[in-house]
Amino acid sequence: MSKDDWPKRNKLQSWFLDVFPKYLLLLILIGCIVVAIGALLGSTTGNVFSNLYSSDPFCSISVTAKAWLDQDENGKLDDKELSLPGIQISIRDREEATDSKGEVHTLIWTQCKPMTFTVVGKPPPGYRFTTPNVITVTVAGYGNGRSVYLGLTYLPGAPTITPQPLTPTPHS
């Protein structure tokens, strides 16, 4: 079969068969170069490639901070002491209030590297801490979660707000 026997190509077919493969190979080559540079420089430049391994569940630490009313002011959480909801706690620059159990939970991605961060508690009016309110935590970068305990007690003579249990209101 000679070349003349082949059907004639239109312009789109000619472009697709002659030019497109060259552009496709060029795009693939550029993509590979960008990914290689990003993977090599990602951890130092902080770009999108720096978190390539951060989705590994073993490269994170669960941190729990608990605030409680330290009634005997000994700085230790005893069995009968109550949790304090609504206490502002900052873990690694992320601030939130404790929940109904007196806890704040945060998951920190460590990229499997040792890390040091601070946990800071802010006392509400009428309270003071019985434990340090700024705690420096160092973690290995993986492994079990960490817990931080923040005990508070009433300031003498200061007015305090005592949470009241919710009472159901009758429907009319």
C-alpha positions as YAML, in Angstrom:
chain: A
units: angstrom
residues:
- id: 1
  name: MET
  ca: [0.00, 0.00, 0.00]
- id: 2
  name: SER
  ca: [1.50, 3.28, -1.00]
- id: 3
  name: LYS
  ca: [1.34, 6.60, 0.83]
- id: 4
  name: ASP
  ca: [-1.08, 7.89, -1.78]
- id: 5
  name: ASP
  ca: [-3.60, 5.22, -0.85]
- id: 6
  name: TRP
  ca: [-3.99, 6.54, 2.73]
- id: 7
  name: PRO
  ca: [-6.94, 8.83, 3.31]
- id: 8
  name: LYS
  ca: [-6.11, 12.52, 3.34]
- id: 9
  name: ARG
  ca: [-5.92, 14.22, 6.77]
- id: 10
  name: ASN
  ca: [-7.69, 17.42, 7.62]
- id: 11
  name: LYS
  ca: [-5.90, 20.22, 9.54]
- id: 12
  name: LEU
  ca: [-7.13, 19.07, 12.97]
- id: 13
  name: GLN
  ca: [-5.98, 15.52, 12.40]
- id: 14
  name: SER
  ca: [-2.60, 16.76, 11.19]
- id: 15
  name: TRP
  ca: [-2.13, 18.98, 14.23]
- id: 16
  name: PHE
  ca: [-3.25, 16.26, 16.63]
- id: 17
  name: LEU
  ca: [-0.94, 13.64, 15.13]
- id: 18
  name: ASP
  ca: [2.08, 15.88, 14.42]
- id: 19
  name: VAL
  ca: [2.14, 18.79, 16.93]
- id: 20
  name: PHE
  ca: [0.12, 17.64, 19.96]
- id: 21
  name: PRO
  ca: [2.49, 14.83, 21.06]
- id: 22
  name: LYS
  ca: [5.39, 17.28, 21.13]
- id: 23
  name: TYR
  ca: [3.46, 19.75, 23.32]
- id: 24
  name: LEU
  ca: [2.24, 16.95, 25.57]
- id: 25
  name: LEU
  ca: [5.77, 15.69, 26.13]
- id: 26
  name: LEU
  ca: [6.93, 19.24, 26.84]
- id: 27
  name: LEU
  ca: [4.14, 19.74, 29.42]
- id: 28
  name: ILE
  ca: [4.93, 16.44, 31.12]
- id: 29
  name: LEU
  ca: [8.63, 17.37, 31.28]
- id: 30
  name: ILE
  ca: [7.86, 20.80, 32.79]
- id: 31
  name: GLY
  ca: [5.49, 19.21, 35.33]
- id: 32
  name: CYS
  ca: [8.14, 16.71, 36.43]
- id: 33
  name: ILE
  ca: [10.71, 19.49, 36.85]
- id: 34
  name: VAL
  ca: [8.28, 21.59, 38.95]
- id: 35
  name: VAL
  ca: [7.42, 18.63, 41.19]
- id: 36
  name: ALA
  ca: [11.09, 17.71, 41.64]
- id: 37
  name: ILE
  ca: [12.07, 21.27, 42.57]
- id: 38
  name: GLY
  ca: [9.09, 21.58, 44.91]
- id: 39
  name: ALA
  ca: [9.88, 18.30, 46.64]
- id: 40
  name: LEU
  ca: [13.52, 19.31, 47.12]
- id: 41
  name: LEU
  ca: [12.78, 22.84, 48.36]
- id: 42
  name: GLY
  ca: [9.35, 22.33, 49.90]
- id: 43
  name: SER
  ca: [10.35, 21.97, 53.53]
- id: 44
  name: THR
  ca: [12.56, 25.05, 53.42]
- id: 45
  name: THR
  ca: [10.41, 27.38, 51.35]
- id: 46
  name: GLY
  ca: [7.06, 26.56, 52.97]
- id: 47
  name: ASN
  ca: [5.29, 26.08, 49.66]
- id: 48
  name: VAL
  ca: [2.56, 23.57, 48.82]
- id: 49
  name: PHE
  ca: [5.06, 20.71, 48.72]
- id: 50
  name: SER
  ca: [6.16, 21.23, 52.32]
- id: 51
  name: ASN
  ca: [3.17, 19.25, 53.57]
- id: 52
  name: LEU
  ca: [3.71, 16.18, 51.41]
- id: 53
  name: TYR
  ca: [4.02, 13.92, 54.44]
- id: 54
  name: SER
  ca: [1.83, 15.83, 56.90]
- id: 55
  name: SER
  ca: [-1.22, 13.66, 56.22]
- id: 56
  name: ASP
  ca: [0.49, 10.70, 57.89]
- id: 57
  name: PRO
  ca: [-1.55, 9.98, 61.04]
- id: 58
  name: PHE
  ca: [1.64, 9.10, 62.90]
- id: 59
  name: CYS
  ca: [3.01, 12.60, 62.25]
- id: 60
  name: SER
  ca: [0.53, 14.36, 64.47]
- id: 61
  name: ILE
  ca: [-0.04, 14.87, 68.16]
- id: 62
  name: SER
  ca: [-3.38, 15.21, 69.90]
- id: 63
  name: VAL
  ca: [-3.18, 17.81, 72.65]
- id: 64
  name: THR
  ca: [-5.85, 18.17, 75.35]
- id: 65
  name: ALA
  ca: [-5.90, 21.02, 77.85]
- id: 66
  name: LYS
  ca: [-8.21, 20.66, 80.85]
- id: 67
  name: ALA
  ca: [-9.29, 23.42, 83.22]
- id: 68
  name: TRP
  ca: [-10.79, 22.58, 86.60]
- id: 69
  name: LEU
  ca: [-11.80, 24.25, 89.84]
- id: 70
  name: ASP
  ca: [-8.99, 23.39, 92.25]
- id: 71
  name: GLN
  ca: [-11.01, 23.54, 95.46]
- id: 72
  name: ASP
  ca: [-8.18, 22.48, 97.78]
- id: 73
  name: GLU
  ca: [-5.67, 24.64, 95.86]
- id: 74
  name: ASN
  ca: [-3.05, 21.89, 95.70]
- id: 75
  name: GLY
  ca: [-2.46, 22.14, 91.93]
- id: 76
  name: LYS
  ca: [-3.56, 18.52, 91.38]
- id: 77
  name: LEU
  ca: [-6.79, 17.34, 89.80]
- id: 78
  name: ASP
  ca: [-8.65, 15.34, 92.44]
- id: 79
  name: ASP
  ca: [-11.60, 13.01, 91.82]
- id: 80
  name: LYS
  ca: [-14.31, 15.31, 93.17]
- id: 81
  name: GLU
  ca: [-13.10, 18.57, 91.65]
- id: 82
  name: LEU
  ca: [-15.27, 20.09, 88.92]
- id: 83
  name: SER
  ca: [-14.42, 20.97, 85.34]
- id: 84
  name: LEU
  ca: [-14.57, 24.63, 84.31]
- id: 85
  name: PRO
  ca: [-16.22, 25.34, 80.95]
- id: 86
  name: GLY
  ca: [-15.61, 28.61, 79.12]
- id: 87
  name: ILE
  ca: [-11.97, 29.12, 80.14]
- id: 88
  name: GLN
  ca: [-9.90, 30.66, 77.29]
- id: 89
  name: ILE
  ca: [-6.94, 28.44, 76.40]
- id: 90
  name: SER
  ca: [-4.43, 29.00, 73.62]
- id: 91
  name: ILE
  ca: [-2.61, 25.98, 72.20]
- id: 92
  name: ARG
  ca: [0.10, 26.87, 69.69]
- id: 93
  name: ASP
  ca: [-1.46, 30.27, 68.98]
- id: 94
  name: ARG
  ca: [-4.96, 28.85, 68.46]
- id: 95
  name: GLU
  ca: [-7.33, 30.14, 71.12]
- id: 96
  name: GLU
  ca: [-10.65, 28.64, 72.12]
- id: 97
  name: ALA
  ca: [-12.84, 28.19, 75.18]
- id: 98
  name: THR
  ca: [-13.07, 24.95, 77.10]
- id: 99
  name: ASP
  ca: [-16.14, 22.81, 76.45]
- id: 100
  name: SER
  ca: [-18.66, 21.49, 78.99]
- id: 101
  name: LYS
  ca: [-16.03, 19.00, 80.22]
- id: 102
  name: GLY
  ca: [-13.52, 21.82, 80.76]
- id: 103
  name: GLU
  ca: [-11.41, 20.62, 77.83]
- id: 104
  name: VAL
  ca: [-9.91, 21.95, 74.61]
- id: 105
  name: HIS
  ca: [-8.77, 19.40, 72.02]
- id: 106
  name: THR
  ca: [-6.31, 20.24, 69.24]
- id: 107
  name: LEU
  ca: [-4.57, 18.09, 66.64]
- id: 108
  name: ILE
  ca: [-1.10, 19.38, 65.72]
- id: 109
  name: TRP
  ca: [0.64, 18.22, 62.53]
- id: 110
  name: THR
  ca: [4.33, 17.78, 63.31]
- id: 111
  name: GLN
  ca: [5.68, 16.39, 60.02]
- id: 112
  name: CYS
  ca: [7.30, 13.70, 62.19]
- id: 113
  name: LYS
  ca: [9.75, 16.24, 63.62]
- id: 114
  name: PRO
  ca: [10.26, 17.24, 67.26]
- id: 115
  name: MET
  ca: [8.30, 20.34, 68.14]
- id: 116
  name: THR
  ca: [7.97, 22.74, 71.06]
- id: 117
  name: PHE
  ca: [4.88, 24.89, 71.61]
- id: 118
  name: THR
  ca: [3.11, 26.66, 74.44]
- id: 119
  name: VAL
  ca: [-0.25, 26.23, 76.11]
- id: 120
  name: VAL
  ca: [-1.52, 29.43, 77.71]
- id: 121
  name: GLY
  ca: [-4.57, 29.77, 79.95]
- id: 122
  name: LYS
  ca: [-6.36, 33.07, 80.62]
- id: 123
  name: PRO
  ca: [-8.18, 33.28, 83.94]
- id: 124
  name: PRO
  ca: [-11.67, 34.76, 83.92]
- id: 125
  name: PRO
  ca: [-12.43, 37.60, 86.35]
- id: 126
  name: GLY
  ca: [-12.52, 36.39, 89.96]
- id: 127
  name: TYR
  ca: [-10.19, 33.41, 89.41]
- id: 128
  name: ARG
  ca: [-6.48, 32.72, 89.63]
- id: 129
  name: PHE
  ca: [-4.40, 29.74, 88.58]
- id: 130
  name: THR
  ca: [-3.10, 27.19, 91.09]
- id: 131
  name: THR
  ca: [-0.88, 25.70, 88.38]
- id: 132
  name: PRO
  ca: [1.36, 27.52, 85.90]
- id: 133
  name: ASN
  ca: [-0.83, 29.12, 83.23]
- id: 134
  name: VAL
  ca: [1.94, 29.12, 80.59]
- id: 135
  name: ILE
  ca: [3.18, 25.61, 79.91]
- id: 136
  name: THR
  ca: [5.87, 24.74, 77.35]
- id: 137
  name: VAL
  ca: [5.29, 21.34, 75.73]
- id: 138
  name: THR
  ca: [7.94, 19.46, 73.74]
- id: 139
  name: VAL
  ca: [6.87, 16.47, 71.66]
- id: 140
  name: ALA
  ca: [8.85, 13.94, 69.64]
- id: 141
  name: GLY
  ca: [6.76, 14.56, 66.52]
- id: 142
  name: TYR
  ca: [4.68, 11.39, 66.69]
- id: 143
  name: GLY
  ca: [3.16, 9.06, 69.22]
- id: 144
  name: ASN
  ca: [0.59, 9.36, 71.96]
- id: 145
  name: GLY
  ca: [-1.35, 12.50, 72.75]
- id: 146
  name: ARG
  ca: [-0.40, 14.97, 75.43]
- id: 147
  name: SER
  ca: [-2.54, 16.39, 78.21]
- id: 148
  name: VAL
  ca: [-2.04, 19.66, 80.03]
- id: 149
  name: TYR
  ca: [-3.89, 20.51, 83.26]
- id: 150
  name: LEU
  ca: [-4.77, 24.03, 84.37]
- id: 151
  name: GLY
  ca: [-6.15, 24.40, 87.89]
- id: 152
  name: LEU
  ca: [-8.04, 27.52, 88.93]
- id: 153
  name: THR
  ca: [-9.45, 28.74, 92.20]
- id: 154
  name: TYR
  ca: [-11.47, 31.73, 93.37]
- id: 155
  name: LEU
  ca: [-9.71, 34.98, 94.23]
- id: 156
  name: PRO
  ca: [-10.47, 35.89, 97.84]
- id: 157
  name: GLY
  ca: [-13.09, 38.61, 98.07]
- id: 158
  name: ALA
  ca: [-13.65, 38.83, 94.30]
- id: 159
  name: PRO
  ca: [-17.15, 38.35, 92.99]
- id: 160
  name: THR
  ca: [-17.45, 35.18, 90.91]
- id: 161
  name: ILE
  ca: [-20.10, 33.82, 88.68]
- id: 162
  name: THR
  ca: [-21.26, 30.39, 89.70]
- id: 163
  name: PRO
  ca: [-22.79, 28.45, 86.82]
- id: 164
  name: GLN
  ca: [-26.31, 27.35, 87.61]
- id: 165
  name: PRO
  ca: [-27.78, 24.11, 86.30]
- id: 166
  name: LEU
  ca: [-30.31, 24.55, 83.53]
- id: 167
  name: THR
  ca: [-33.91, 24.24, 84.67]
- id: 168
  name: PRO
  ca: [-36.55, 23.23, 82.16]
- id: 169
  name: THR
  ca: [-39.13, 25.88, 81.43]
- id: 170
  name: PRO
  ca: [-42.77, 24.74, 81.21]
- id: 171
  name: HIS
  ca: [-44.35, 25.07, 77.79]
- id: 172
  name: SER
  ca: [-47.57, 27.04, 77.69]
...
